[in-house]
Amino acid sequence: MTTPPTYRSLLAVPASSMRFMEKAAQGPADAIFLDLEDAVIPTLKPKARQDAIAAINGLDWGRRGVAVRVNGFGTAWGCRDIIEVVEACPRLDYILLPKCESAADVHAVQVMIDSAEAAAPREQQVGIMGLV
């Protein structure tokens, strides 16, 4: 297992705004996370997920780390966020897990990531950043 990079700056960007994601891809931050959780109102969450997938796959992120903050497990969107984004985005570096309360939460996300990676193999595994 390789040592994860150290990021000096991590920019949060709402996944509901393609304009903001485009601007972030060209900015100076070391890493970006596209936010599907708090920055997106419930009625826009499915569209924001598709927009995040399009942005990750379509924009030039350079050497920046790219993460997606997914919705929590207790929501209608959390598991779909993980599986759909990991399957569709070979450029994705991390899943940012909000409200991470136990090792079991991390394990559950790892199982979903492993399943999505088996369905759509990639060169580099997706990591997990847990927000405690």
Backbone as JSON, one array per atom type, in Angstrom:
{
  "sequence": "MTTPPTYRSLLAVPASSMRFMEKAAQGPADAIFLDLEDAVIPTLKPKARQDAIAAINGLDWGRRGVAVRVNGFGTAWGCRDIIEVVEACPRLDYILLPKCESAADVHAVQVMIDSAEAAAPREQQVGIMGLV",
  "N": [[0.84, -1.18, 0.0], [0.57, 2.19, -0.85], [1.78, 5.3, 0.47], [-0.53, 7.82, 1.24], [-0.88, 11.01, -0.41], [0.09, 14.2, 0.99], [-1.98, 16.88, 1.54], [-1.99, 20.36, 1.24], [-4.04, 22.09, 0.89], [-7.55, 21.82, 0.64], [-10.23, 22.05, -1.31], [-13.65, 22.71, -1.11], [-16.39, 22.07, -3.2], [-19.57, 22.7, -4.51], [-21.38, 20.09, -5.97], [-23.5, 20.61, -7.49], [-23.07, 22.7, -9.16], [-21.8, 23.22, -12.16], [-20.26, 25.27, -13.17], [-18.76, 26.14, -10.92], [-17.31, 23.79, -10.45], [-15.78, 23.63, -12.78], [-14.22, 25.93, -12.48], [-12.83, 25.28, -10.14], [-11.25, 23.15, -11.01], [-9.25, 24.43, -12.33], [-8.02, 25.96, -10.47], [-5.76, 26.84, -7.68], [-5.75, 24.94, -5.59], [-4.58, 22.03, -3.81], [-6.09, 19.76, -3.63], [-9.44, 18.72, -4.39], [-12.79, 18.54, -3.27], [-15.81, 17.35, -4.42], [-18.94, 18.2, -3.47], [-21.65, 16.34, -2.55], [-23.29, 16.28, -0.46], [-24.0, 18.36, 1.99], [-23.99, 20.71, 0.44], [-25.9, 20.51, -1.49], [-29.28, 20.69, -2.35], [-32.01, 18.49, -1.45], [-33.77, 17.83, -3.69], [-32.13, 18.15, -5.87], [-30.09, 16.3, -5.7], [-29.78, 13.72, -7.14], [-29.26, 14.68, -9.79], [-27.0, 16.26, -9.29], [-25.17, 14.26, -8.61], [-24.81, 13.02, -11.11], [-23.78, 15.21, -12.5], [-21.39, 15.57, -11.09], [-20.04, 13.2, -11.77], [-19.78, 13.65, -14.54], [-18.14, 15.93, -14.46], [-15.8, 14.97, -13.15], [-14.93, 13.1, -14.99], [-14.73, 14.64, -17.3], [-13.31, 17.05, -17.0], [-10.03, 18.59, -16.79], [-8.13, 17.76, -14.24], [-5.55, 17.88, -13.57], [-2.78, 17.36, -11.44], [-4.12, 17.37, -9.1], [-5.69, 16.1, -6.14], [-8.74, 14.31, -6.22], [-11.85, 14.12, -4.8], [-15.04, 12.9, -3.66], [-17.56, 14.04, -1.64], [-19.87, 12.14, -0.2], [-23.37, 11.47, 0.41], [-24.73, 10.65, 3.65], [-25.12, 7.33, 5.16], [-27.68, 7.04, 6.2], [-29.43, 8.16, 4.44], [-31.35, 8.49, 1.38], [-29.57, 8.57, -0.68], [-26.86, 7.97, -0.19], [-25.54, 5.29, -0.47], [-25.89, 4.84, -3.22], [-24.51, 7.06, -4.22], [-21.83, 6.36, -3.64], [-21.4, 3.86, -5.03], [-22.16, 4.45, -7.72], [-20.5, 6.65, -8.43], [-17.88, 5.67, -8.01], [-17.84, 3.47, -9.79], [-18.15, 4.81, -12.25], [-16.05, 6.64, -12.5], [-12.88, 6.62, -13.25], [-10.86, 8.4, -12.58], [-11.24, 9.24, -10.01], [-10.05, 9.79, -6.72], [-10.65, 9.63, -3.95], [-13.3, 8.73, -1.66], [-15.14, 10.78, 0.33], [-16.28, 10.42, 3.4], [-18.98, 11.42, 5.22], [-20.01, 12.07, 8.62], [-18.88, 9.85, 9.89], [-18.95, 7.31, 12.05], [-17.95, 4.96, 13.11], [-15.7, 2.12, 12.89], [-17.06, 0.23, 11.48], [-18.58, 1.71, 9.68], [-16.62, 2.61, 7.9], [-15.73, 0.16, 6.96], [-18.05, -0.76, 5.63], [-18.22, 1.11, 3.54], [-15.84, 0.48, 2.23], [-16.45, -2.1, 1.29], [-18.47, -1.47, -0.57], [-16.97, 0.11, -2.35], [-15.08, -1.81, -3.21], [-16.8, -3.56, -4.57], [-17.77, -1.89, -6.63], [-15.36, -1.33, -7.92], [-14.71, -3.86, -8.82], [-16.64, -4.21, -10.75], [-15.97, -2.23, -12.54], [-12.97, -2.15, -13.36], [-9.91, -0.48, -12.37], [-6.84, 1.44, -12.46], [-5.81, 2.46, -10.07], [-6.71, 2.12, -6.67], [-9.62, 3.42, -5.02], [-9.51, 5.6, -2.31], [-10.49, 6.16, 1.15], [-11.68, 8.88, 2.97], [-12.5, 9.64, 6.14], [-14.84, 11.62, 7.81], [-14.94, 12.62, 11.01]],
  "CA": [[0.0, 0.0, 0.0], [1.36, 3.41, -0.93], [1.44, 6.37, 1.41], [-1.34, 8.85, 0.58], [-0.24, 12.32, -0.46], [-0.28, 15.22, 1.97], [-2.56, 18.04, 0.87], [-1.95, 21.6, 2.0], [-5.34, 22.74, 0.76], [-8.63, 20.97, 0.16], [-11.3, 22.97, -1.67], [-15.0, 22.15, -1.22], [-17.12, 22.63, -4.34], [-20.88, 22.05, -4.66], [-21.49, 19.31, -7.2], [-24.67, 21.1, -8.23], [-22.67, 23.84, -9.99], [-20.75, 22.89, -13.13], [-19.38, 26.45, -13.25], [-17.83, 26.09, -9.79], [-16.41, 22.66, -10.64], [-14.83, 24.03, -13.84], [-13.29, 26.91, -11.89], [-12.0, 24.56, -9.17], [-10.29, 22.32, -11.74], [-8.17, 25.29, -12.8], [-7.52, 26.75, -9.35], [-4.48, 26.46, -7.07], [-5.85, 23.97, -4.49], [-3.91, 20.73, -3.98], [-7.12, 18.73, -3.76], [-10.81, 19.23, -4.5], [-13.86, 17.57, -3.08], [-17.11, 17.72, -4.96], [-19.85, 17.94, -2.36], [-23.01, 15.88, -2.84], [-24.03, 16.24, 0.8], [-24.57, 19.6, 2.53], [-24.06, 21.8, -0.53], [-26.9, 20.21, -2.52], [-30.63, 20.48, -1.79], [-32.46, 17.13, -1.75], [-34.36, 17.61, -5.01], [-31.08, 18.2, -6.89], [-29.02, 15.34, -5.41], [-29.48, 12.78, -8.25], [-28.64, 15.41, -10.89], [-25.66, 16.66, -8.85], [-24.32, 13.08, -8.72], [-24.48, 12.87, -12.53], [-22.9, 16.33, -12.84], [-20.07, 15.28, -10.51], [-19.45, 12.18, -12.63], [-19.4, 14.32, -15.79], [-17.0, 16.82, -14.18], [-14.6, 14.17, -12.86], [-14.49, 12.47, -16.23], [-14.59, 15.57, -18.42], [-12.41, 18.19, -16.75], [-8.63, 18.29, -16.55], [-7.86, 18.04, -12.84], [-4.11, 17.93, -13.37], [-2.26, 16.48, -10.39], [-4.92, 17.57, -7.89], [-6.5, 15.0, -5.62], [-10.17, 14.51, -6.48], [-12.7, 13.34, -3.9], [-16.47, 13.22, -3.63], [-18.22, 13.86, -0.33], [-21.14, 11.49, -0.46], [-24.39, 11.6, 1.45], [-24.62, 9.65, 4.71], [-25.84, 6.06, 4.99], [-29.07, 7.15, 6.6], [-30.19, 8.91, 3.44], [-31.72, 7.74, 0.17], [-28.58, 8.79, -1.73], [-25.5, 7.63, 0.21], [-24.97, 4.09, -1.1], [-25.86, 5.08, -4.68], [-23.41, 7.99, -4.48], [-20.56, 5.63, -3.62], [-21.3, 2.86, -6.09], [-22.22, 5.05, -9.06], [-19.34, 7.51, -8.69], [-16.68, 4.83, -8.12], [-17.92, 2.72, -11.05], [-18.1, 5.66, -13.44], [-14.97, 7.63, -12.5], [-11.54, 6.08, -13.01], [-9.99, 9.48, -12.09], [-11.57, 9.51, -8.61], [-9.04, 9.37, -5.76], [-11.19, 9.35, -2.61], [-14.65, 8.97, -1.19], [-15.13, 11.52, 1.59], [-17.43, 9.87, 4.13], [-19.4, 12.29, 6.32], [-20.65, 11.47, 9.78], [-18.26, 8.54, 10.08], [-19.05, 7.11, 13.49], [-17.32, 3.73, 13.58], [-14.94, 1.34, 11.91], [-18.04, -0.48, 10.65], [-18.93, 2.62, 8.58], [-15.52, 2.57, 6.94], [-15.76, -1.18, 6.35], [-19.19, -0.81, 4.69], [-17.83, 1.88, 2.36], [-14.83, -0.3, 1.52], [-17.15, -3.18, 0.59], [-19.11, -0.87, -1.74], [-15.91, 0.49, -3.28], [-14.56, -3.04, -3.8], [-17.8, -4.04, -5.52], [-17.77, -1.0, -7.8], [-14.09, -1.51, -8.64], [-14.77, -5.15, -9.52], [-17.5, -4.01, -11.93], [-15.28, -1.32, -13.46], [-11.58, -2.13, -12.88], [-9.15, 0.76, -12.49], [-5.41, 1.3, -12.17], [-5.54, 2.82, -8.68], [-7.87, 1.97, -5.81], [-10.21, 4.6, -4.41], [-9.31, 5.64, -0.87], [-11.58, 6.67, 1.98], [-11.4, 9.89, 3.99], [-13.64, 9.66, 7.05], [-15.03, 12.82, 8.63], [-15.38, 12.16, 12.33]],
  "C": [[0.89, 1.24, 0.0], [0.88, 4.43, 0.09], [0.62, 7.43, 0.67], [-0.62, 10.19, 0.58], [-0.71, 13.22, 0.68], [-0.79, 16.43, 1.19], [-2.49, 19.25, 1.78], [-3.29, 22.3, 1.98], [-6.32, 21.78, 0.13], [-9.84, 21.88, -0.06], [-12.62, 22.23, -1.8], [-15.75, 22.86, -2.34], [-18.48, 21.94, -4.43], [-20.98, 21.35, -6.01], [-22.71, 19.72, -8.03], [-24.34, 22.28, -9.14], [-21.51, 23.48, -10.91], [-19.77, 24.06, -13.24], [-18.34, 26.44, -12.13], [-16.84, 24.94, -9.95], [-15.36, 22.97, -11.71], [-13.78, 24.98, -13.28], [-12.33, 26.21, -10.92], [-10.92, 23.74, -9.87], [-9.09, 23.14, -12.22], [-7.53, 26.11, -11.69], [-6.27, 26.18, -8.73], [-4.56, 25.39, -5.98], [-5.15, 22.66, -4.83], [-4.91, 19.61, -4.23], [-8.49, 19.4, -3.75], [-11.75, 18.15, -4.01], [-15.15, 18.15, -3.6], [-18.14, 17.26, -3.95], [-21.24, 17.56, -2.86], [-23.89, 15.97, -1.6], [-24.65, 17.6, 1.15], [-24.77, 20.7, 1.5], [-25.16, 21.62, -1.57], [-28.26, 19.97, -1.86], [-31.16, 19.12, -2.25], [-33.01, 16.9, -3.16], [-33.31, 17.59, -6.13], [-30.0, 17.13, -6.72], [-28.76, 14.35, -6.54], [-28.81, 13.48, -9.44], [-27.22, 15.84, -10.53], [-24.7, 15.48, -8.93], [-23.87, 12.89, -10.18], [-23.56, 14.0, -13.0], [-21.49, 16.12, -12.29], [-19.34, 14.24, -11.36], [-18.95, 12.81, -13.93], [-18.18, 15.21, -15.58], [-15.72, 16.03, -13.94], [-14.04, 13.58, -14.15], [-14.15, 13.45, -17.35], [-13.63, 16.72, -18.24], [-10.98, 17.71, -16.53], [-8.3, 18.72, -15.12], [-6.36, 18.12, -12.56], [-3.67, 16.92, -12.32], [-3.04, 16.61, -9.08], [-5.57, 16.26, -7.44], [-7.97, 15.32, -5.86], [-10.96, 13.55, -5.59], [-14.15, 13.75, -4.1], [-16.97, 12.99, -2.22], [-19.62, 13.36, -0.61], [-22.14, 11.81, 0.65], [-24.24, 10.46, 2.44], [-25.44, 8.4, 4.43], [-27.32, 6.14, 5.31], [-29.95, 7.9, 5.63], [-30.52, 7.99, 2.25], [-30.63, 7.77, -0.89], [-27.2, 8.2, -1.44], [-24.89, 6.44, -0.51], [-24.88, 4.26, -2.61], [-24.72, 6.02, -5.04], [-22.1, 7.21, -4.61], [-20.43, 4.72, -4.83], [-21.26, 3.51, -7.48], [-20.98, 5.88, -9.38], [-18.08, 6.66, -8.86], [-16.7, 4.06, -9.43], [-17.65, 3.59, -12.27], [-16.85, 6.51, -13.57], [-13.6, 7.03, -12.21], [-10.57, 7.11, -12.44], [-10.2, 9.76, -10.6], [-10.48, 8.97, -7.68], [-9.62, 8.92, -4.43], [-12.71, 9.51, -2.56], [-14.49, 9.66, 0.16], [-16.42, 11.15, 2.32], [-17.81, 10.77, 5.3], [-19.99, 11.47, 7.47], [-20.17, 10.04, 10.02], [-18.18, 8.28, 11.58], [-18.36, 5.86, 14.01], [-16.51, 3.09, 12.48], [-15.88, 0.59, 10.98], [-18.49, 0.39, 9.47], [-17.87, 2.56, 7.49], [-15.51, 1.23, 6.22], [-16.88, -1.27, 5.31], [-18.85, -0.04, 3.41], [-16.79, 1.11, 1.55], [-15.46, -1.44, 0.73], [-17.82, -2.63, -0.67], [-18.08, -0.47, -2.79], [-15.35, -0.75, -3.98], [-15.51, -3.59, -4.86], [-17.81, -3.21, -6.8], [-16.49, -1.15, -8.6], [-14.05, -2.85, -9.37], [-15.6, -5.04, -10.79], [-16.82, -3.15, -12.98], [-13.82, -1.19, -12.99], [-10.85, -0.83, -13.21], [-7.71, 0.51, -12.13], [-5.11, 1.52, -10.69], [-6.81, 2.7, -7.86], [-8.34, 3.31, -5.26], [-10.0, 4.51, -2.9], [-10.54, 6.19, -0.16], [-11.02, 7.71, 2.93], [-12.64, 9.95, 4.86], [-13.69, 10.96, 7.83], [-15.66, 12.39, 9.95], [-16.12, 13.28, 13.02]]
}
